[in-house]
């Protein structure tokens, strides 16, 4: 797993927060399967999607060793040419490759899997999007979810 190139951007002027940047050079991450996740000049990113209320705890969208991973994650989420599960796994692998500790990478991965965009790609190539508000699976029990979250959040059971 490795990065190729560097993130080079320019800020875009727009109403509101002015967080959006345009990439000026190609930037690539090669994942554990050998897949090349490529961001090209002209792609737009707006930093990690960390809720503002957590910035003092987790860092703001442009601070932290996850910055380069967030660039590729933003682009892949816009393109939706791979299933969201693959995109979110790439985000995890890119964070680890950039030196993010296991605990933090797992926390961010869990957050994007639970609350980030979710989609699949059908055999016909069509994207089917889901939302975090979708109804839970009928066989899923509260106790199972609670136990899984206790493990992920490292809270006593």
Residue pairs with C-beta under 8 A, 6 or more apart in sequence:
1 29
1 30
1 31
1 32
1 93
1 94
1 96
1 97
2 29
2 30
2 97
3 27
3 28
3 29
3 30
3 68
3 94
3 97
3 98
4 26
4 27
4 28
4 29
4 30
5 25
5 26
5 27
5 28
6 25
6 27
7 23
7 27
7 67
7 68
7 71
8 23
8 24
8 25
8 27
9 21
9 22
9 23
9 24
9 45
10 21
10 22
10 24
11 18
11 20
11 21
12 18
12 20
12 21
12 22
12 44
14 20
19 46
19 47
19 61
20 44
20 45
20 46
21 44
21 45
21 46
22 41
22 42
22 43
22 44
23 39
23 40
23 41
23 42
23 43
23 44
23 45
23 71
23 75
24 41
25 41
26 38
26 39
26 40
26 41
27 38
27 39
27 68
27 71
27 72
28 36
28 37
28 38
28 39
29 36
29 37
29 68
29 69
29 72
29 90
29 93
29 94
29 97
30 36
30 37
31 37
31 89
31 90
31 93
31 94
32 93
35 82
35 86
35 90
37 72
37 75
37 76
37 90
37 94
38 75
39 45
39 71
39 72
39 75
43 74
43 75
43 78
44 74
44 78
45 70
45 71
45 74
45 75
46 61
46 74
47 60
47 61
47 62
47 67
47 70
47 74
48 59
48 61
48 62
48 64
48 66
48 67
48 70
48 108
49 61
49 70
49 112
49 116
50 58
50 59
50 60
50 61
58 64
61 70
64 100
65 95
65 98
65 99
65 100
66 95
66 98
66 100
66 104
66 105
66 108
68 94
68 98
69 90
69 91
69 94
69 95
69 97
69 98
69 100
70 91
72 90
72 91
72 94
73 87
73 88
73 90
73 91
73 94
73 112
76 82
76 87
76 90
77 84
77 87
77 116
77 117
80 119
80 121
80 127
80 129
81 121
82 121
83 119
83 120
83 121
84 116
84 117
84 118
84 119
84 120
85 113
88 109
88 112
88 113
88 116
89 109
91 108
91 109
91 112
92 105
92 106
92 108
92 109
95 104
95 105
95 108
95 109
96 102
96 105
100 108
103 154
106 152
107 152
110 152
114 132
115 132
116 132
117 129
118 129
118 130
118 131
118 132
119 127
119 128
119 129
119 130
120 127
120 128
120 130
121 127
121 128
122 128
136 145
147 157
149 155
150 156
150 157
